[in-house]
Amino acid sequence: MARWGSIDVTQLRAFARALGKLSGPEMDRLCINCSKALAARLLALVIPKTPVGKYPPGSGKKGGTLRRGWGAKSAGAAAGYANSLSVMKAGNIYTVEIRNPVEYASYVEFGHRTVNGGWSEGRYMLTISEERLKTIAPAVLESMVLKKLREACDV
């Protein structure tokens, strides 16, 4: 019978122990951080796309209520605001609810009838931002998971 050689499995066992550290609360923490990072990216995408009302000088009206309704003052402040959001877990699904409480937000998003019987087209700022996030989310999640794996394995 042929002899194939010997192997040293100590590194493999060390790797298995390192991966074992990533279960339970550590994995929950990673998923929560990933959820908040994606929420911050979504806010950073949707805030600049949100239209600001333009009013003539002296009218006493100030535009930007809808944009300010997202909670973060700017796209740059979105990460700080996203960290304050609560992440809900149901089974294996993590959920972050991002809402704009301004009462007319859905009308601007999807469109609405006008007084004279016409139609005002929707701006789809959230819909477009969600679609954009779907394209960049895999790369964002991959980098976060790889970073965590490197930390766990001390590579």
Steps between C-alpha positions, in 0.01 A plus 500: 500500500629847413578755761373850424686683773399666819313818570500745786144593592584740783449805278172357375383449858606856590302628201195301610528650852526850351188441291324366809552840664284655229186323615233620737525856633800586284307409184199700621722802555642465148151475347381806695805699389442393138134603525591843634767546233247425226249738663764774501574437132130518416461829685810639331345411164144621564569834672662671198227364269220644716366819339499831682210741451590833342303801617526866396689730735275669750241221496599394850521136394812290535564197281671180606247358745482171311879469483538577870233238572747219437651573843857571393587859420718402203624197312821525702310481830308192385743255664456660841123497468499140372696389807221637719237289320385178663549171319225243547569129468234246409647155450793545263374831361634835619284804427570873519203727439581823321208738470427854409218617729414804288133455409542564128811282450311220323339749260838637396642147474225345287317797348156648558203667338500876477216744568431558130463128429856445379766269633826587673758231427673335792867567570573141615791615716470205741420243231802600291723508808386151604580364154845663511559354846415152371788528253760617753384297803687178410833684485433685827400180679791304355754753624346505850488120524857462371621757751332305781647171375848654493454622857382157613781314327774758575608503136 
